[in-house]
Amino acid sequence: MSINLTIKEIMDLANYAGLSCDDGGLDSEDMESELTICEKGLVASEDDGSAAWYGAYAYFSEYPEEGCMPLNDNLITGDELAKAQVDLKGEAA
């Protein structure tokens, strides 16, 4: 599952959560840039695939090839990584 939010919507959500943030000097067109937030996936941290962040992640909707950002600190390796890969393949089927 995923959701698309504009930078403006993310900023509004942060303010609603009690954080103080501003537009950082972005113009109105930049504020309408969308990010896709995915509920669960693997974000590789090593070129050899030996470790990955597991969980929610985000990327710019128009530029997924530019990479993504994990939204947690859940770095997994070894057996945990292998299990997550199997679980995600099972969900895609």
N, C-alpha and C positions, 0 to 999 in steps of 0.2 A: 504494500500500500504506500502511496506517496501523496503529497500535497504540494501545490505551488503557491508561494507567497512572494509578494513584491518586497523590496527593501523597505518601503514605507510601511507595509503591513507588519513586517518584522520589528521595525522600530516602534510602532504603536503597541505591539504585543509586549515588547521589553518595557516600555513605559507603564503599561497596565500591570506588569509584574512587579513594579516598584523600582525598576532601574532607571537611572537618569541617563538618557542618551540624546544626541542630536544628530543632524543629518551629515555631519562631517564635511560640509561644504559641497555635497553632491547636488547637482541640478535636478529639476523635476523629472527630466527624462531618465536620468540614472536611478532615481528613486522608484521608477516603475520597472526596473530590471527584476526579473523573476528568479527565485531560487527554488529548486525542487528539493523537498525534504523527504527522504525515504525512511520507512519504519525500521527495516532490518536488512543488513547486507554485510559484505566483507569489503573492507578498504585495505588493499595491500600496502604494507609499509616497507617491504623489502623487495627488490627486483626478483629475487629467487623465490618469492612466495612463501618464505619460511615463517612469516609472522603477518598478522593483519588485525585491524581494529574490527570488532564485531558489534553491530547494533545500528543505530540511526546515523545517517550521514546526509550531507547536503552538497549540491553542486549548482552552478549557474545553468538554468534551463536551456538557454540558447547555446551554451558552450560546454556540453558534457565532456568533450574530449580534452578540456583543460584540466580535468581532475576534480576531485571532490575532497570534502573535509569531514572527518569523523566527528560526531557530536557527543562523544564520551571518551573515557580513558580505558576502555575494555580491550586491551591489546592481548591477543591470544596466540598461542603457538602449539606445535605438536599435536597431541590427541584432541585438545579442545578445538584447534583449527580444523582438523580432519572431520570431527563431528559436525561442526558448523557448516562445512562445505556440503556434507551429505544432507543435513537438514534443509539447507537452502535449495538444493537440487530437488528434494522431495516436495517442497512447497511449489516449485515451478511446474511440476508435472500435472 
